Every structure is written in structure tokens, then in C-alpha cells.
Amino acid sequence: MQKPAEHNKSLVARGCLPRDGTSGRGPLPPGRLTVSYTSAGPRTRATVRGELDLNAGRRLHHTLHRALTGSTEGLDLDLSGLSFCDCAGLNVLLDLRRQALRQHKTLAVTAAGPAVGRLLDLIGARELLTGPRARSGRP
């Protein structure tokens, strides 16, 4: 069987990465969101940073759905770089989970910062969005 090619995709919602030539690894300006994903092997790994609100969620929705569809087994999300996530952002994640189930794939939030972790705990969605892979600490 042929090994799938590695793909790197990225999106910047509600603007762009800092134009000052920095790498974009520090805190993002308010209202900014970035996502990058890499497909290598059966799973796709995506990293989301910044603020996930209604406007950013619309753009993120399409990018993460493409990443999931391009994977063989599913999508692993690192949300540790999100400093804010509202209900619209949560809806993006829940819709992505529904799509994964329809495709017989899995979605796992492998890391979540305090803002996202608290939101998931408050509404009882942590178990829906963290599969056995995430709970066991495996990548």
C-alpha cells in the first residue's frame, strides 16, 4: 500500500498572521484565528490558535471539514492555543464530530487550553470530543 503524501494546509481567519515578519508563534492579536493541519498516515492533525467566535468559526468550519474528509481514520485537534471559544465555536466542533461519525471516522481533541477545557466541562461535551486516544495520552 502506498503511504499517503504529507500535506500542510493553513488558514488565517479574520485577518492574517502578524505582518511584522514574526513567525506567528506568540499570542495572536484579538479577533484572530489560525489553523494548520498536516496529513500523514491515517489521521490528520490540526492545530488551532487564537479566538474562535462566530465569524472565525464560519471559516474554520470549512477548513476542518476538508481536513477530516482528507483523512483515512479521523482528525486530532490541538486546541491548546485557543484563548477564547464561544458557543458558535463549540457548534463547529460538534458539527465536525457529527461529520466524523457519518464518515465512520473519529474526532479527538488531544489538547485544550483553559478556555476550551472549561467550556467543554461546563456543558458536558468533553467526553464527546475526547476519544480514547486523547484520554490515554497517545498522539
C-alpha positions in Angstrom: 0.0 0.0 0.0 1.3 3.4 -0.9 1.9 5.8 2.0 -0.3 9.0 1.7 1.6 12.1 0.9 2.1 14.6 3.7 0.1 17.8 3.3 0.4 21.0 5.1 -2.6 23.4 4.9 -3.2 26.6 6.8 -5.9 29.2 7.2 -6.0 32.5 8.9 -9.4 33.7 9.7 -10.5 37.3 10.4 -7.3 38.8 9.0 -3.8 37.4 8.7 -0.8 36.5 10.7 1.2 39.4 12.0 2.7 41.4 9.1 5.7 42.3 11.1 7.7 39.3 9.8 7.3 37.3 13.0 6.7 33.6 12.9 3.2 33.9 14.5 4.1 31.7 17.4 3.4 34.2 20.1 -0.1 35.4 21.1 -2.3 36.4 18.3 -3.9 39.8 18.2 -7.6 39.9 19.5 -10.0 38.5 17.0 -7.5 36.4 15.1 -7.6 32.7 14.4 -5.1 30.4 12.7 -5.4 26.7 11.9 -2.8 24.5 10.3 -3.1 20.8 9.6 -0.9 18.0 8.5 -2.0 14.8 6.9 0.5 11.9 7.3 -0.7 8.4 7.7 -4.3 7.6 8.5 -5.0 10.6 10.8 -4.9 14.3 10.2 -3.5 16.6 13.0 -4.8 20.1 13.2 -3.6 23.0 15.5 -6.0 25.9 16.1 -4.8 29.1 17.8 -6.4 32.5 18.6 -10.0 33.3 19.3 -12.8 31.1 18.0 -16.0 33.1 17.7 -18.9 33.2 15.2 -17.0 34.9 12.4 -13.9 32.8 12.7 -16.0 29.7 13.2 -17.5 30.1 9.8 -14.1 30.0 8.1 -12.7 27.3 10.4 -15.7 25.1 9.7 -14.8 24.6 6.0 -11.1 24.1 6.7 -11.6 21.5 9.3 -14.2 19.6 7.3 -11.7 19.4 4.4 -9.1 18.1 6.8 -11.4 15.5 8.1 -12.6 14.4 4.7 -9.0 14.1 3.5 -8.1 11.7 6.4 -8.5 8.0 6.4 -9.3 7.4 10.1 -10.1 10.8 11.6 -8.9 14.2 12.9 -6.9 15.0 16.0 -7.3 18.6 17.2 -4.9 20.6 19.3 -6.9 23.5 20.8 -4.4 24.4 23.5 -3.7 27.7 21.6 -7.3 28.9 21.7 -7.6 31.8 24.2 -11.4 32.1 23.6 -14.1 29.9 22.3 -17.8 30.8 22.3 -20.9 28.7 21.6 -20.5 29.2 17.9 -17.1 27.7 18.1 -18.4 24.9 20.1 -21.0 24.3 17.4 -18.2 24.0 14.8 -16.6 21.2 16.9 -19.9 19.4 17.5 -20.8 19.6 13.8 -17.3 18.3 12.9 -17.9 15.3 15.3 -21.2 14.6 13.5 -19.4 14.6 10.2 -16.7 12.3 11.5 -19.4 9.8 12.7 -21.1 9.9 9.3 -17.8 9.1 7.6 -17.0 6.3 10.1 -14.1 8.3 11.5 -13.2 9.7 14.8 -12.6 13.2 16.1 -10.4 13.7 19.2 -9.5 16.9 21.0 -6.0 15.9 22.1 -5.2 19.2 23.9 -7.3 22.0 25.1 -6.4 25.2 26.9 -8.2 26.6 29.9 -10.9 28.5 28.0 -11.9 25.5 25.8 -11.5 23.0 28.6 -13.8 24.9 30.9 -16.4 25.3 28.2 -16.3 21.5 27.4 -16.6 20.7 31.1 -19.5 23.2 31.7 -21.7 21.7 29.0 -20.6 18.1 29.5 -19.1 17.8 26.0 -15.5 16.7 27.0 -16.4 13.0 26.6 -17.9 13.6 23.2 -14.8 15.4 21.9 -12.0 13.4 23.5 -11.8 9.8 22.4 -9.7 7.0 24.0 -6.7 8.3 22.1 -6.8 11.6 23.8 -7.6 10.3 27.3 -4.7 7.8 27.1 -2.2 10.5 26.2 -1.3 8.9 22.8 -0.8 11.2 19.9 
